[in-house]
Structure formats: C-alpha cells, structure tokens
Amino acid sequence: MGTRHHPTLGLFGFGAFGALAAGVLADHFDIKVFDPAYGQAALPDGRVLPMASLEEVAAAEVVVLAVPVARMRHLCGEIAPLLLPGTVVVDVGSVKLAAVEAMVESLPEHVQIVGTHPLFGPQSAAGGIQGRKLVICPVRGTAWRQVGAFLRGLGLEVIVETPEAHDREAAMVQGLTHLIAKVLVGMGPLPKRMTTASFDLLAEAVGMVQDDPPTVLHAIEAANPFAAEVRAAFFQGAEELRARFETEEGRYQKEPPAVQGPRGVQV
C-alpha cells in the first residue's frame, strides 16, 4: 500500500501562533517552515518539522503567512516571484484591511488569496480548538470555500466576513480586551484571595492576552483603522465616570447620607 499523499504547506513564521497552527495542521499537510529566528520547528508532541529555504517554502500548494501584520508587505514582496500558479496564500493576521491590502498589492494575479483571523491563541486554545471561532475574508479566487470547509471539519466555527466589517468589530472585541488588560497588568498583581466570580472571569481574560507579543498589540491598536475611535469612546466614558464619582465623593464627605432607623427615623 502506498503512502497517503498530503498537500504541501509552506509556513512562514514559527512564533507562538505559527507553532500552534503547525501542531493543528501537521496531520493534514506536509509542512515546511521558514523562520530565521528559530533553529528548528519542534511541536509539543516531540515531532520536528523541516526548516527550509524561502524558495522551498514558497513553492508549496498552500502558503500560510503567520508573521506580524507590520511585516506582511515586505514578506509578500519577497515571495511574490516564487509563488506557483494556483497557490493558495492564507494569512492569519489580527487586522484584515492592512493584511489584505498588502497581499493584493504585492502578490501575483495567478495565486488565490484568503484572509483569516483565528479568534483564539495558544492560551485560549490550550485545551483544543474545537468550538473556537475563526473569521474568513474571501479575497481572490474560490479557494476560501475549501479552506472554510476544511476548518469546519477541524471543529472550528467559521465566520465569513469582509475585511472592513471584521476590523470594525475587532476594534472593540480585541482592542478593549487588550487595552483593559494592559492597564490592569500595569497596576500590579491582581488579587487572588477575596475575589468574586465576575473578577475571576476578568482575571482569566487578562491572563489570556497579557503574554501576547508586542506585535499583536501593535496590530490591534495601531494597524486597525477603527481602534482609535473605540479607544476615544472608552476613555471619554471612563473620564465622565471619574468626574462623576469625584463629585459624589466630595459631597459624601461633606454630608454623610442619613441612615434610616428601625421606625423610619433618620439617625
């Protein structure tokens, strides 16, 4: 019996998410990795994926760009002349407008392009990816349908959306999460003893994103064109609450509120 053929997949980037993606996809593709920052591409189960040259990785049937959004255009320029006709190029960036623009403007017309954003990471997917959400943005060609079907088969909930609609929602969903986490982490260790259920959930959310690399925060807060608007609204609301509470605090200190006695008599 012959060896079963797996499609070839070239993975650019073996950082935290690139390694997670490689572990999920290794049973379905023959993967080669390009990332000069790593000496080897070792998976948690002990398997080691082959590291290869830029040319070899770009020659795969499917090419995954798991690099920071800020590096996307440069990488696309490097691999553009190396991609074969019909190649499916997929990115996994947190911001879609900037990533899609870089791919469309830099990659040749003979490749298909699919924008994706997995709405999870190594921390939130520590127990597996089943039931996690992933956004697909169709860009060029029809391969996004096959990509979506494959990802659904892995147990993911696939959401098809435009890059603009994605970035508008992500500006609040991710932007606020990382913003609040950054502020809370800066305030010092979070309490762990006398906590409420709601605070435990907040602390869990902070824990999921506090170790994300700075490139992720940059993409979410700087590369997303709608993030500034969300930040401004959040800070304005926070400032209005601060002013209100400071006013009420001053009034309370001057005139402590009356307490009702057992027969309704103020004491």
BELURQUI-V246596 format. One record per residue. N is the residue number from 1. RES is the residue in one small letter. D_LAST is the distance of its C-alpha to the last C-alpha in Angstrom with 2 decimals. Layout:
# BELURQUI-V246596
((N,RES,D_LAST) (N,RES,D_LAST))
This chain:
# BELURQUI-V246596
((1,m,91.00) (2,g,90.01) (3,t,86.79) (4,r,84.20) (5,h,83.78) (6,h,80.33) (7,p,79.73) (8,t,79.48) (9,l,76.18) (10,g,75.87) (11,l,72.48) (12,f,71.68) (13,g,68.80) (14,f,67.85) (15,g,64.34) (16,a,61.36) (17,f,61.72) (18,g,65.51) (19,a,65.68) (20,l,63.35) (21,a,65.52) (22,a,68.68) (23,g,67.47) (24,v,66.71) (25,l,70.00) (26,a,72.42) (27,d,73.48) (28,h,74.36) (29,f,76.04) (30,d,78.41) (31,i,76.18) (32,k,77.23) (33,v,74.74) (34,f,74.94) (35,d,72.47) (36,p,73.86) (37,a,70.61) (38,y,71.34) (39,g,74.33) (40,q,74.04) (41,a,72.10) (42,a,70.93) (43,l,68.88) (44,p,66.36) (45,d,68.87) (46,g,71.48) (47,r,73.61) (48,v,74.74) (49,l,75.49) (50,p,78.40) (51,m,77.71) (52,a,80.12) (53,s,81.13) (54,l,79.63) (55,e,82.74) (56,e,82.63) (57,v,78.97) (58,a,79.38) (59,a,82.35) (60,a,80.23) (61,e,79.88) (62,v,76.10) (63,v,74.52) (64,v,70.82) (65,l,69.22) (66,a,66.34) (67,v,65.93) (68,p,63.17) (69,v,63.14) (70,a,64.00) (71,r,67.26) (72,m,68.19) (73,r,70.49) (74,h,72.40) (75,l,72.99) (76,c,74.07) (77,g,76.57) (78,e,78.01) (79,i,78.49) (80,a,79.51) (81,p,83.27) (82,l,83.10) (83,l,81.53) (84,l,83.96) (85,p,84.24) (86,g,81.87) (87,t,79.46) (88,v,75.87) (89,v,73.47) (90,v,69.83) (91,d,66.96) (92,v,63.57) (93,g,61.64) (94,s,57.91) (95,v,58.75) (96,k,61.34) (97,l,62.31) (98,a,63.43) (99,a,65.11) (100,v,66.94) (101,e,68.11) (102,a,69.52) (103,m,71.38) (104,v,72.76) (105,e,74.01) (106,s,75.44) (107,l,76.85) (108,p,80.19) (109,e,80.50) (110,h,82.22) (111,v,79.06) (112,q,76.23) (113,i,72.66) (114,v,69.49) (115,g,66.05) (116,t,63.55) (117,h,60.09) (118,p,59.05) (119,l,55.27) (120,f,55.07) (121,g,56.15) (122,p,57.09) (123,q,53.52) (124,s,52.53) (125,a,56.02) (126,a,56.26) (127,g,56.48) (128,g,59.00) (129,i,59.26) (130,q,59.32) (131,g,56.84) (132,r,56.13) (133,k,56.47) (134,l,59.19) (135,v,59.89) (136,i,63.49) (137,c,64.62) (138,p,68.20) (139,v,70.06) (140,r,73.83) (141,g,75.92) (142,t,75.09) (143,a,74.45) (144,w,70.68) (145,r,71.26) (146,q,72.95) (147,v,70.31) (148,g,67.56) (149,a,69.41) (150,f,69.96) (151,l,66.31) (152,r,65.19) (153,g,67.67) (154,l,65.83) (155,g,62.66) (156,l,60.92) (157,e,59.13) (158,v,61.07) (159,i,59.62) (160,v,62.20) (161,e,60.92) (162,t,62.10) (163,p,61.50) (164,e,59.38) (165,a,57.13) (166,h,56.77) (167,d,55.77) (168,r,53.21) (169,e,51.37) (170,a,51.92) (171,a,50.37) (172,m,46.99) (173,v,47.62) (174,q,49.11) (175,g,48.06) (176,l,44.32) (177,t,44.73) (178,h,46.73) (179,l,44.60) (180,i,41.34) (181,a,43.25) (182,k,44.70) (183,v,41.33) (184,l,39.71) (185,v,42.76) (186,g,42.63) (187,m,39.06) (188,g,40.40) (189,p,40.57) (190,l,38.27) (191,p,35.98) (192,k,37.65) (193,r,35.48) (194,m,31.97) (195,t,32.99) (196,t,32.31) (197,a,35.13) (198,s,34.72) (199,f,34.91) (200,d,37.95) (201,l,39.65) (202,l,38.93) (203,a,40.37) (204,e,43.35) (205,a,44.03) (206,v,43.92) (207,g,46.29) (208,m,48.76) (209,v,49.31) (210,q,48.51) (211,d,52.08) (212,d,53.82) (213,p,56.39) (214,p,55.72) (215,t,58.32) (216,v,56.14) (217,l,53.16) (218,h,55.60) (219,a,56.98) (220,i,53.61) (221,e,52.01) (222,a,55.08) (223,a,57.88) (224,n,55.86) (225,p,56.08) (226,f,52.85) (227,a,50.65) (228,a,49.84) (229,e,48.40) (230,v,46.12) (231,r,45.02) (232,a,44.28) (233,a,42.10) (234,f,40.22) (235,f,39.64) (236,q,38.63) (237,g,36.00) (238,a,34.76) (239,e,34.67) (240,e,32.71) (241,l,30.07) (242,r,30.02) (243,a,29.53) (244,r,26.74) (245,f,24.78) (246,e,25.41) (247,t,24.06) (248,e,20.86) (249,e,20.55) (250,g,20.96) (251,r,18.35) (252,y,15.79) (253,q,16.73) (254,k,16.37) (255,e,13.09) (256,p,10.99) (257,p,9.63) (258,a,6.13) (259,v,5.49) (260,q,6.24) (261,g,6.15) (262,p,9.86) (263,r,10.56) (264,g,9.13) (265,v,6.32) (266,q,3.80) (267,v,0.00))
